[in-house]
Amino acid sequence: WNGSDKLVEFSCAECVSRGDGMINDDKIVPYADFNKQFPEWMLPSEASNKSRVRKYLFQEHNKAIAEYYGRKESDHDNLNPWITSSIGELIDETCKKIKE
């Protein structure tokens, strides 16, 4: 959460490395404690294909996500330029890793 009605473009893994906090049960909790707050969730690494797919989907559907949650779109200027990879590239890379 960034104190505004805008979506936050950073992934959980990025928020951990940035030292950001999240709101959980009306308290600000460090993202570094992610696994304590949500033990059933796995925090993917920033470099994983899951993270890249998430970033791609977030960028491509930013407006729809904001509308769904009743928020404003995130600042596109903060999105990493490399996430504009085509979905085909992401799928191909993921399939190669699955075959390995």
N, C-alpha and C positions, 0 to 999 in steps of 0.2 A: 504494500500500500504506500502511495506516495503523497498522501494528504490532499488529493484531488479526486474528481470523479472520472479521471482518465484511467484506461487500462494500463497496467504495468507490463512492459514488453519483455522484461527479463525473466528467464526461467528460474525455477527453484535453485538449480545448481549454480547459476550465475549469482543469485542473491546470496547464497552461502559464501561464495568467493568474494563478493563485494562487502560482506559484513552487514547486510540489510536485516531488517526485522519484519515480522508479519504479525497480524492481529489474529489471535486465537482466544476464544472465550473472553473477549473484551480486554485482553492483555497483549502488550507488545512482547513477542518472543523472538529471539534470534533465529534466523533461518538455519544456523548451524545446529540448532536443536530439532531440526526437521524430523529426524527419525524418532525422537521422543514424543513429538506431537502426533505423528502419523506413523506408528510402527508397522502398519500393514502396507505402506507405500514404499517403493524403492526409489531412491533419488538417482536418476541417471546422470552420467558424467556429461559435461558440457559438449564433449567431442562425439558423443554417441549419435548414431543415426536417429534414435528416438528423439533426441534433442533437436536435431536438424529438421526432422519432419515436423515437430511441434512448432519450431520457429517459422517454417514455411507456411504451415496452416494458419498460424497466428497472423502472419503478414498478409496473406492472401484473403483472409476472412475477418480482418480486424473490424471492419464496419459492422458486419453481421453479429460478431461476438459482442461488440459494444451495445448494439441495439438490444440483443437478447438479455443482457445483464443490466440494461438501463444506465449505461455509462457512456462516456465519451471515448472516441478512438485514442489509441496511444500516439505518442509523437513518433511519426515514421522516421524522423531524423536520427532517432536513437537506435533503430534497428540495424543490425550488422549488414553490410552490403553483400556478404557472401551468401546470405540466406536466400538470395534470389535464384539459387540453383533451380533448375527445372525439376518438377516432380519426377520426371522420367529418370534423371540422374540419381535422385535419391532412391528410387525404387531399384534401379540397376545396382547401386552400391550395396543396398540392403540384401538383395538376392545373392550377390557375390559372397557376402559375409555368411549368409545362411549355408551356402554350399561348402564353405571352407571347413 
